[in-house]
Amino acid sequence: MEFAFTDEQAMIAETVRGFFAENATSERTRKAMAADGIDRELWSSFATELGLAGIGLPEEHGGAGLGMVEMALVAEAAGAQVAALPLLGHVMIGQAIARGGSEAQKAEWLPRLAAGELIATAAWAPQLAVEDGRISGTFPFLPHGASADLLLVHSGSDAWIVDLKGAGVSVQAHVTMDQTRPFATATLDGAQGEQLADGDAAIAGALAAGWICLAAEALGGAQATLDRTVAYSKERVQFGRQIGSFQAYKHRLADMMIEIEQARSAVYWAACAVDEGSDEAQVALHSAKAFCADTYFMCAGNMIQLHGGIGFTWEHDAHLFFKRARSIQTLLGDGQWHREQVASAVLGAAA
């Protein structure tokens, strides 16, 4: 199989890379980290000027009518700058409604999501109780949960949207390692939930979008750590020569490059498989999330070590990549869990 981006996809990739490189600066990201982890100006430009908040949503409801490949291009570019955006929850709830919502629910929520009017978050494997449409339970590790307007929860084959600003809801923000994607815990006590029409489709759509988003972010971040480390290796001189000329240093960079190229294949295999409704989609999704997260963590660690003393300082951006990489490893299932899903699927197909 030979995969190549279309002219339109290549244009999207070039546009979003330029947008994030220009606007998601270290200064702005650190300012957002000191607040609620969201660069509001960046989010507004992302949604209104470029229309990227609707990248994977249907045109009839204000979206761009594009697929997971295009969404992955956006997430990759955002990840390369460790952008402080609530992208993960946004794409998850958007796909949940687009794939599992009724026509009335799509008409109500999707235009507002496409316009960037709402901040969303989603609960992973929640424990909840539902009685007459009212939901009770505690939901930890919600990305950007303290700033979110909407929460997506599920139980079995059912999925609900909950207004986090409504009655029966309390939210506790946490100080977390990755301050560009801070977590919160939401406690619901009989909060009103809106059940989506097709829970199975909603859950499947949300998880696929979430895993692709995280894998693509990891790819972008890993590539950025390599690019920045290569640039540093040409600037830093030790013993009268560029440190990048030392063989051991080259070996580490080569290891990073090899892993990144495999991660790139994994991301776009998963995105294509979902867009095309392939039977390989689940294996591709689990593979991409596990492999890309591990690759990013390895590359971010190498970035710190290969920058020497400066790589360990707060002033240098290396720690932003390392913290994001560590967070991605555990979000929406860790690598061990995803590899178990791949093994189960392969063994099941062979039986």
Secondary structure as UniProt FT lines:
FT   HELIX           7..23
FT   HELIX           26..33
FT   TURN            34..36
FT   HELIX           40..44
FT   HELIX           45..49
FT   HELIX           52..54
FT   TURN            55..56
FT   HELIX           59..61
FT   HELIX           68..80
FT   TURN            81..82
FT   HELIX           87..100
FT   HELIX           103..114
FT   TURN            115..116
FT   STRAND          120..122
FT   STRAND          127..131
FT   TURN            132..133
FT   STRAND          134..143
FT   TURN            144..147
FT   STRAND          150..155
FT   TURN            156..157
FT   STRAND          158..163
FT   TURN            164..165
FT   TURN            167..168
FT   STRAND          169..173
FT   TURN            179..180
FT   STRAND          183..195
FT   HELIX           199..235
FT   STRAND          237..238
FT   TURN            239..240
FT   STRAND          241..242
FT   HELIX           243..245
FT   HELIX           247..275
FT   TURN            276..277
FT   TURN            279..280
FT   HELIX           281..306
FT   HELIX           308..312
FT   HELIX           318..330
FT   TURN            331..332
FT   HELIX           335..350
//
